[in-house]
C-alpha cells in the first residue's frame, strides 16, 4: 500500500503553511521514494437550506463552489507544489487535492480514506488576534488533533523575542531560540541560519547582514553542542531540529 503524508494547505498560502512545507521538505531525505505528500486545500463553505422540490423543511446542502473559490484553491495548491519541488521533492511524490466543507473534518476524513501515515498542518501562532480567534471559533489544528486517528504534527513558525538591542548577538539569538523552544515544547521546528537571522533579528535591525548571520550560526552550533538541537546536513545546507 502506498504511504502518504497529508499536508493542509490554506488559500492564500499563509506563512504558517509555508513554514510547514519547509519543515517537511527539510526532512525529504528521510521520506522514501514510494511515499507521497498529499496537499489538501479545503474550501470552507456554509450550509444553506435546500429550495428544491420535495426537500423537507430545514434540510440543508453545501452551497455550490464559485469559480473564484476554486481558482484560489487551485492557485494555492500550485504554489505549494512548486515550493516542494523547488526544495527537492519529485513531482511524482506530490498529490494535490481540492475538497469542500469544514476544514478540520475534511482533513480528517481524507486522512482516513487515504490511510495516511501523518497529518501536517501549520499553526498561525499565538498573537492576540489568533488567541481571540481561537476563543470565539476554535483552532482548526486543535480540532484536527481531537478528531484524527493518525499522528498529527502542528508546525508553529518561530516568533521573535521582544527585548532591547543586545550587546552580544550570539547570546541574543541563542536566548531567542531557547525562548521559542520553551514556548513550543510539543512542536516540531527546523531552524536554518538564514531563517534564524531574519526571524529573531534584533528589533532595531531592519536588514540583518553577515554579522547577524554569523551570530545565528554560532548560536545554533552552541545549542546543538548542548543537545537542545540536532544538526543535519541536507544537500549541503545545515538544518537544526528540536528532536
C-alpha positions as CSV (number, residue, x, y, z in Angstrom):
1,X,0.0,0.0,0.0
2,X,1.3,3.4,-0.9
3,X,2.3,5.5,2.1
4,X,1.2,9.1,2.3
5,X,1.6,12.2,4.4
6,X,-1.3,14.7,4.3
7,X,-0.5,18.4,4.4
8,X,-3.2,21.0,4.9
9,X,-2.9,24.0,2.6
10,X,-4.7,27.3,3.0
11,X,-5.5,30.0,0.5
12,X,-3.8,32.3,0.0
13,X,-0.8,30.4,1.1
14,X,-0.1,31.7,4.7
15,X,3.4,32.0,6.3
16,X,2.3,29.2,8.7
17,X,1.7,26.8,5.7
18,X,4.9,27.9,4.0
19,X,6.8,27.1,7.2
20,X,5.1,23.7,7.4
21,X,6.1,23.0,3.8
22,X,9.7,24.0,4.6
23,X,9.7,21.7,7.6
24,X,8.5,18.7,5.6
25,X,10.9,19.4,2.7
26,X,13.8,19.7,5.1
27,X,13.1,16.0,6.1
28,X,12.8,14.9,2.4
29,X,15.9,12.7,2.5
30,X,14.1,10.6,5.2
31,X,11.0,10.3,3.0
32,X,11.2,7.1,0.8
33,X,10.5,7.5,-2.9
34,X,7.4,5.4,-2.6
35,X,5.8,7.9,-0.2
36,X,3.6,10.7,-1.4
37,X,2.8,14.1,0.0
38,X,-0.9,14.9,-0.4
39,X,-1.6,18.6,-0.5
40,X,-5.2,19.2,0.5
41,X,-7.0,22.5,0.4
42,X,-10.5,22.6,1.8
43,X,-12.8,25.3,0.6
44,X,-14.8,26.3,3.7
45,X,-18.4,26.8,2.8
46,X,-21.6,27.1,4.8
47,X,-24.8,25.1,4.5
48,X,-27.9,26.6,3.1
49,X,-31.5,25.4,3.1
50,X,-32.4,23.5,0.0
51,X,-35.1,25.1,-2.1
52,X,-35.5,22.1,-4.3
53,X,-39.0,20.5,-4.7
54,X,-39.6,17.6,-2.3
55,X,-37.0,18.7,0.3
56,X,-38.0,18.5,3.9
57,X,-38.1,21.7,5.9
58,X,-34.7,22.5,7.3
59,X,-32.8,20.2,5.0
60,X,-29.5,21.7,4.1
61,X,-26.9,21.2,1.4
62,X,-23.5,22.6,0.6
63,X,-23.5,25.8,-1.3
64,X,-22.1,25.4,-4.8
65,X,-18.5,26.5,-5.3
66,X,-17.8,29.7,-7.2
67,X,-15.2,29.8,-9.9
68,X,-13.2,32.3,-7.7
69,X,-13.1,29.9,-4.8
70,X,-12.0,27.0,-7.0
71,X,-9.3,29.1,-8.7
72,X,-8.0,30.5,-5.4
73,X,-7.7,26.9,-4.0
74,X,-6.0,25.6,-7.1
75,X,-3.6,28.5,-7.1
76,X,-2.6,27.7,-3.5
77,X,-2.1,24.1,-4.4
78,X,0.1,25.0,-7.4
79,X,2.2,27.3,-5.2
80,X,2.6,24.6,-2.5
81,X,3.5,22.1,-5.1
82,X,6.1,24.4,-6.7
83,X,7.5,25.2,-3.3
84,X,8.1,21.5,-2.5
85,X,9.6,20.8,-6.0
86,X,12.0,23.7,-5.6
87,X,13.1,22.1,-2.3
88,X,13.8,18.7,-3.9
89,X,10.5,16.8,-3.8
90,X,9.9,14.9,-7.0
91,X,6.7,15.9,-8.9
92,X,5.5,12.3,-8.8
93,X,5.5,12.4,-5.0
94,X,3.0,15.3,-4.8
95,X,-0.7,14.7,-4.9
96,X,-2.8,17.9,-5.0
97,X,-6.4,17.6,-3.7
98,X,-9.3,20.1,-3.5
99,X,-12.3,19.5,-1.3
100,X,-15.3,21.4,0.1
101,X,-16.6,21.6,3.6
102,X,-15.4,22.2,7.2
103,X,-11.5,22.2,7.0
104,X,-10.8,20.1,10.1
105,X,-13.5,17.5,9.3
106,X,-12.5,17.2,5.7
107,X,-8.8,16.8,6.5
108,X,-9.5,14.0,9.0
109,X,-11.9,12.4,6.5
110,X,-9.3,12.5,3.7
111,X,-6.7,11.1,6.1
112,X,-9.0,8.1,6.9
113,X,-9.9,7.5,3.3
114,X,-6.2,7.6,2.1
115,X,-5.0,5.9,5.3
116,X,-2.2,8.4,5.6
117,X,0.8,8.0,8.0
118,X,0.5,11.5,9.4
119,X,-1.3,14.8,9.1
120,X,0.8,18.0,8.9
121,X,-0.7,21.5,9.4
122,X,0.7,24.9,10.1
123,X,-0.3,26.9,13.2
124,X,-0.8,30.7,12.8
125,X,1.0,31.4,16.1
126,X,-0.1,33.0,19.4
127,X,-0.7,36.6,18.5
128,X,-3.6,38.5,20.2
129,X,-5.6,38.2,17.0
130,X,-5.1,34.5,16.8
131,X,-5.9,34.0,20.6
132,X,-9.2,35.9,20.1
133,X,-10.0,33.8,17.0
134,X,-9.4,30.6,18.9
135,X,-11.5,31.8,21.8
136,X,-14.5,32.5,19.6
137,X,-14.4,29.9,16.9
138,X,-11.7,27.4,17.9
139,X,-8.5,26.3,16.3
140,X,-8.6,24.1,13.2
141,X,-5.3,22.4,14.1
142,X,-6.5,21.6,17.7
143,X,-9.8,20.3,16.2
144,X,-7.8,18.0,13.9
145,X,-5.9,16.7,16.9
146,X,-9.2,15.9,18.6
147,X,-10.7,14.1,15.6
148,X,-7.8,12.3,13.9
149,X,-6.9,8.6,14.4
150,X,-3.4,9.1,13.0
151,X,-0.4,11.2,14.2
152,X,-0.8,14.9,13.8
153,X,2.1,17.4,13.5
154,X,1.4,21.0,14.1
155,X,4.2,23.2,12.8
156,X,4.5,26.6,14.5
157,X,6.6,29.3,12.9
158,X,9.2,30.9,15.2
159,X,8.3,34.3,16.8
160,X,10.9,36.8,17.8
161,X,11.7,37.5,21.4
162,X,10.9,41.1,22.2
163,X,13.7,42.9,24.0
164,X,16.2,45.7,23.8
165,X,19.1,45.7,21.4
166,X,21.7,43.1,22.6
167,X,25.4,43.7,23.1
168,X,26.2,40.1,22.3
169,X,24.4,38.9,19.1
170,X,25.2,35.3,19.7
171,X,23.6,35.3,23.1
172,X,20.7,37.3,21.7
173,X,20.0,34.6,19.0
174,X,20.6,31.8,21.5
175,X,18.2,33.3,24.0
176,X,15.6,33.9,21.3
177,X,15.7,30.3,20.1
178,X,15.7,28.9,23.6
179,X,12.7,31.0,24.5
180,X,10.9,29.8,21.4
181,X,11.7,26.1,22.2
182,X,10.4,26.6,25.8
183,X,7.1,28.1,24.5
184,X,6.6,25.3,21.9
185,X,7.8,22.1,23.6
186,X,5.4,19.9,21.7
187,X,6.0,21.3,18.2
188,X,8.5,20.3,15.6
189,X,10.7,23.1,14.3
190,X,13.6,23.1,11.9
191,X,15.9,26.1,12.0
192,X,18.2,27.3,9.3
193,X,20.8,30.0,9.9
194,X,19.1,32.3,7.3
195,X,15.6,31.9,8.9
196,X,17.0,32.4,12.4
197,X,18.9,35.5,11.3
198,X,15.7,37.1,9.9
199,X,13.1,35.8,12.3
200,X,14.9,36.6,15.5
201,X,16.7,39.7,14.3
202,X,17.0,42.5,16.9
203,X,14.1,44.9,16.8
204,X,16.1,47.8,15.5
205,X,17.8,45.8,12.8
206,X,15.7,46.2,9.7
207,X,18.2,44.5,7.3
208,X,20.2,41.8,9.0
209,X,23.5,41.1,7.3
210,X,26.7,38.9,7.5
211,X,27.3,39.8,11.2
212,X,23.8,38.7,12.2
213,X,24.1,35.5,10.1
214,X,27.4,34.6,11.7
215,X,25.9,35.1,15.1
216,X,22.9,33.0,14.2
217,X,25.2,30.1,13.1
218,X,27.2,30.3,16.3
219,X,24.1,30.3,18.4
220,X,22.7,27.3,16.5
221,X,26.0,25.4,16.9
222,X,26.1,26.1,20.6
223,X,22.6,24.8,21.0
224,X,23.4,21.7,19.0
225,X,26.5,21.1,21.1
226,X,24.5,21.3,24.3
227,X,22.0,18.8,23.0
228,X,19.0,21.2,22.6
229,X,19.1,20.9,18.8
230,X,20.1,18.1,16.4
231,X,22.3,19.1,13.4
232,X,21.5,17.7,9.9
233,X,23.4,18.4,6.7
234,X,20.7,18.4,3.9
235,X,22.2,18.8,0.5
236,X,25.0,21.0,1.8
237,X,22.8,23.2,4.0
238,X,22.8,22.9,7.7
239,X,19.4,22.3,9.4
240,X,18.8,22.2,13.2
241,X,15.9,20.3,14.6
242,X,14.4,20.3,18.1
243,X,14.1,16.5,18.1
